[in-house]
Amino acid sequence: QVQLVEPGGGLVQPGGSLRPSCAASGSIFRIYTMGWFCQAPGKQRELVASTTPSGTTTYVDSVKGRFAISRDDAKNTGYPQMNSLKPEDTAVYYCNVRRTASTWFTNWGQGTQVTVSS
């Protein structure tokens, strides 16, 4: 089993930045694709960014050019850098991991609240 913790959210003004983290324990992080998800009130959880074991990154259009996801496999940790934040980015953010061609783990972490407001 993989345990996931996402510290580092908070309140930030529009245009500001946050750098939460995704700490994974219980397995070998380097073999997993890591995903960064957001869930706004009343909406479904959505994958917004991901990074593969080879370091290939993907982003949804709404965060392209603003978010940058990286990973430190030696620390079993991923880092979603969130820049130029907008009020519509306000959500609870989660991370998850999966093997290539597999599904995301079912045991999600608690998530971290990101609030963008002046």
Sequence and secondary structure as in RCSB ss.txt:
>XXXX:A:sequence
QVQLVEPGGGLVQPGGSLRPSCAASGSIFRIYTMGWFCQAPGKQRELVASTTPSGTTTYVDSVKGRFAISRDDAK
NTGYPQMNSLKPEDTAVYYCNVRRTASTWFTNWGQGTQVTVSS
>XXXX:A:secstr
  EEE    EEE TT  B   EEEESS GGGSEEEEEEE TTS  EEEEEE TT  EEE TTTTTTEEEEEEGGG
TEEEEEE S  GGG EEEEEEEE TTS   S     EEEEE  
